[in-house]
Amino acid sequence: MGPTASGKTDVAVELCARFPFDIISVDSALVYRGMDIGTAKPDRKTLEHAPHRLVDIRDPEQAYSAGDFVRDAGLAMQDIFAAGRIPLLVGGTMMYYRALIDGIANLPPADAGIRDRIDARAEQHGWPAVHAQLRKVDAIAADRIKPNDSQRIQRALEVFEISGRSLTDWQRSASRTPVDSATTYLKVALDVAARKILHERIERRLDLMFNNGFVNEVVGLKKRVGLTRATPAMRSVGYRQVWAHLEGEYTLDECRYRALVATRQLAKRQFTWLRSESNLYWVDALEGGKVDSISKHLATNHPILGS
């Protein structure tokens, strides 16, 4: 685990050279085909050397939920175990980890018609106004969800409009069943204690994205039939800012700045999730011997790796 730009992929690839690991991506954007530059997707050479499961498994027009991830990751884990190897879960979508390890609440299924109506309200009045509507029916969820977090606002309102019960009520009462309660997870987190350094790494990576054709990537995506700025894939950090730039809402410089701020905010949210996790083994992402430290920890705490 770790925040964006902390170097998770590089560490995972090194660990695969030391242990019988197969990587499962835990990233809500890497699942989409054609979204390569803005997601910092591992390049072809890396994927050939260390294949990642759950990468490029959906077209961007398709939604992909935490429930989908739990199902797909569970099947991938079974396959890896059956081959006598060990799954290495790698990524920064903390909600996916929580859903896989602790189980996911059984919520009402998505309703395209209701989502379209919520999107139409947001298009007319803006997401902060829709967030205010959410506060009237689920103040607890509204306190937790940012006024511009369109995907989570939409889902919380959708659940209420489908069922007449708030998302908070559903989450409190719904049962959670882990995909496999017999599986033991060793949780390792990369930390960048100096936030200034993390912010510099984020900015360098973002500059690389724009220099490598990020805007043109989104130009191509905009041409796809059925893909709109309201589609979940296009709400990903960076993509929604570039799409808005292409719609003429702000200049390229402002687009880049907004994407930078949004990515920093994402890293902050990831750290908040990580601090709430139990039994984490923290490693300094800037430490030269971090892979050695992680390897020693795994060998000490895993019955097979330590044998």
C-alpha positions, 0 to 999 in steps of 0.5 A: 500500500502507499500514496500515489507516487510513492514507488509501489510498482518499483518495489513490487517488481523487485519483490517478485524477483525475490519471492514466488509472487504474482501481482494483483493490481489494486487500482480503480483506474488501471482496470481501464484500457486506453487510460495509460498516460494519466494513470501512470500505468506500468509500461509494456516492458514492466508488465511483461517482466512482472505481469499485473492482474486486473489491468486493462480488463474494462473499457472506460465506458464501463463502470467498475465497483469495489464489489467487482474488484472483490470478485475479480481479486478473489478469483485471481487469488484462487488461481495464484494459490492453485499454481503454488504461488503467492498473491502480491496486492499492489496499489493505492485504491484503499477502499478496494483493500478494505472491501477485500479484507473486511468484506463489502456491505450488501448495498442496492445495485446501481440504477442507470436511470437514477444516476442519469437524473443525479448527473443532470442535476449536477450539470445544471446546479453543480456538484456542491449543490447536489452535495447539499441535497445529500446533507439533507438525507444523510448528514453523516455521509455528507460530512465524510464526502467532499462537495466535489467528489461526484462519484461518491455523492452520486452513489450515496444519493442513488442508494437513498433514492432507490431504497429510501434509506441513507447510505450510512444506515445501510452501512451500519446494518448491512452484513460484511463477509470477507471474500475468504476469511481464512486468508491472512494478509501481511500489510506493508505501507510505503511512507514519505514522511517529508510531504514536500518531497512527496509533492515534488515527486507528484509534480515531476510525474504529472509533468512527465504525463503532460509531456508524454501526451496526456492531453492527446490521450484524453482527446482520443477518449472523448471521441469514444461513443458512450464516454462522457465526463460523467462516466466513472473512469473520466472522474479519475484524478487528472482525467476530469481536469483535462476533459474540462480543459478540452471543454474550454473551462480553463487554460492548460496551465490551470488544468495542470495546476488543478490536476496537481492539487487534486493529486496532492489531495488524493495522497492526503486521503490515502494517508488518512486511510492508511492511518486507520489501518491496523497491523501495518508495517511502515517502510520509508519509501525514500530508504535505500534498503526498503526492499531488504526491510520488506523482504526481512519482514515478510520472511519473518512473518510468512510461514512459507517465505521464511522456510 
